[in-house]
Amino acid sequence: MRLRAHPAVRRHALALALLPLLGGVASAEGARKAAIFPAELNDPTLAYGRKPAPADQKRLGLVTDVLKAQLTEKAGIESVDLAPQAEEIRKESPLYKCNGCASPIAKALGAELAVTAFADKGSNQLFNLVVTISEAESGKVVRQGQVTIRANTDDDWSHAARWIVKNRLLAEPLPGRS
């Protein structure tokens, strides 16, 4: 008979094993530091310069909050305060289009990792959520995940963020791949 570890034990062991992929083993001072930038929206139906609908803005905030909570809880990552670089973030936004500008901003904030997320909205009932974790020093992408959701509620957006953390950012790599 083959014994299997409890799922919580496997998740904990997996998170510990993947910490080096997310910027190294935790230092003596505490958790790894990451600049977790606010989730952004790519909605081609919006005219240039218009802001997303209030419901979408709220959902982007939910995604950001879920990412911070999940990465803190499951990977021991500490989110740094983005306020000192708020003007630079505003100037470079949207970060998903800035060709790697998030890493230097994260480095300036004293973070080891840059976490960006954006929702690519195809319609009111379809969106893709993409999350990327990069090294602040080099800009090298260390993890990335994407999910397509065919619904549009607060719970759907939050679920998408949790799913990416669990199944892409902190999942075991496929054999022969990282």
C-alpha positions in Angstrom: 0.0 0.0 0.0 1.3 3.4 -0.9 0.8 6.2 1.6 0.2 9.7 0.4 0.8 12.9 2.3 -2.2 15.0 3.3 -2.9 17.7 0.7 -2.1 20.5 3.1 1.3 18.9 3.8 2.0 18.5 0.1 1.0 22.2 -0.5 3.3 23.4 2.3 6.2 21.3 1.0 5.6 22.5 -2.5 5.6 26.1 -1.5 8.9 25.6 0.4 10.4 23.9 -2.7 9.3 26.7 -5.0 10.5 29.6 -2.9 13.9 29.5 -4.7 12.1 30.0 -8.0 10.3 33.0 -6.6 13.5 34.8 -5.7 15.4 32.6 -3.3 15.1 31.1 0.1 13.6 33.4 2.7 16.2 35.6 4.4 16.9 35.7 8.1 15.1 39.1 8.3 11.9 37.5 7.1 9.8 37.1 3.9 10.9 37.8 0.4 9.7 41.3 -0.7 7.6 41.9 -3.8 6.1 44.9 -5.4 2.6 43.6 -6.2 1.3 46.2 -8.6 -2.5 46.9 -9.0 -4.2 44.7 -11.6 -4.9 46.5 -14.8 -7.5 46.1 -17.5 -7.2 45.8 -21.3 -10.6 46.5 -22.6 -10.6 47.3 -26.3 -14.2 48.4 -26.1 -13.2 51.5 -24.1 -12.4 54.6 -26.1 -8.9 56.0 -25.5 -8.5 57.6 -22.1 -11.8 56.3 -20.6 -11.7 54.5 -17.3 -13.1 51.1 -16.8 -16.6 50.8 -15.4 -16.8 51.0 -11.6 -17.7 47.3 -11.3 -14.5 46.4 -13.3 -12.4 48.8 -11.2 -13.7 47.1 -8.1 -12.9 43.6 -9.5 -9.4 44.7 -10.4 -9.0 45.7 -6.7 -10.3 42.3 -5.7 -7.7 40.6 -7.9 -4.9 42.7 -6.4 -6.1 41.9 -2.9 -6.4 38.2 -3.6 -2.9 38.1 -5.2 -1.4 39.8 -2.1 -3.2 37.6 0.3 -2.5 34.3 -1.5 1.2 35.1 -2.2 1.7 36.1 1.4 -0.1 33.1 2.8 1.1 30.4 0.4 4.6 31.6 -0.5 5.7 33.8 2.4 6.0 36.9 0.2 5.8 40.4 1.8 4.2 43.1 -0.3 6.1 46.4 -0.3 4.4 49.8 -0.2 4.1 51.2 -3.7 3.5 54.9 -2.6 7.1 56.1 -3.0 7.0 55.2 -6.7 3.3 56.2 -7.3 4.2 58.9 -9.9 6.5 56.5 -11.8 3.8 53.8 -11.8 1.2 56.3 -13.1 3.6 57.5 -15.8 4.5 54.0 -17.0 1.0 52.6 -16.8 -0.3 50.3 -18.2 2.5 48.2 -16.9 1.5 45.2 -19.1 2.5 47.3 -22.1 5.6 49.0 -20.8 8.2 46.4 -21.9 9.5 45.4 -18.4 9.3 48.7 -16.6 7.8 47.1 -13.5 11.1 45.5 -12.5 13.1 48.7 -12.1 10.2 50.2 -10.2 10.2 47.2 -7.9 13.9 47.4 -7.4 13.6 51.1 -6.5 11.1 50.1 -3.9 13.6 47.6 -2.3 11.6 44.6 -3.6 13.2 41.4 -5.0 10.2 40.5 -7.2 7.7 42.4 -9.4 4.2 41.0 -9.7 2.0 42.4 -12.4 -1.5 41.3 -13.4 -3.9 42.3 -16.1 -7.3 41.3 -17.3 -7.8 41.1 -21.0 -11.5 41.6 -21.4 -13.1 40.2 -24.5 -16.7 40.8 -23.7 -18.9 41.3 -20.6 -18.9 37.5 -20.1 -15.3 36.6 -21.1 -11.9 37.7 -19.8 -8.3 36.4 -19.5 -6.4 37.1 -16.4 -2.6 37.0 -16.7 -0.2 37.3 -13.7 3.6 37.6 -14.1 6.3 37.4 -11.5 9.7 38.8 -12.5 13.0 39.3 -10.7 13.4 43.0 -9.8 17.2 42.9 -10.5 17.2 41.3 -13.9 13.6 41.6 -15.2 13.7 37.8 -15.8 10.2 36.2 -15.7 10.3 33.5 -13.0 6.6 32.5 -13.1 3.6 33.4 -15.2 0.0 32.1 -15.3 -3.1 32.8 -17.3 -6.7 31.7 -17.0 -9.8 32.3 -19.1 -13.0 32.9 -17.3 -16.4 32.8 -19.0 -18.4 34.8 -16.3 -18.3 38.2 -14.8 -18.9 38.5 -11.1 -16.7 39.5 -8.2 -16.5 35.8 -7.2 -15.4 34.8 -10.7 -12.6 37.4 -10.7 -11.4 36.4 -7.2 -11.5 32.7 -8.2 -9.4 33.4 -11.2 -6.7 35.0 -9.1 -6.7 32.2 -6.6 -6.6 29.6 -9.4 -3.6 31.2 -11.0 -1.7 31.3 -7.7 -2.5 27.7 -6.9 -2.3 26.1 -10.4 0.3 28.2 -12.2 2.4 30.4 -9.9 2.9 27.8 -7.2 2.2 24.6 -9.0 4.7 21.8 -9.6 6.5 22.3 -12.9 5.9 19.8 -15.6 8.7 17.3 -16.1 11.6 18.8 -18.0 10.0 22.4 -17.7 10.1 25.2 -15.2 
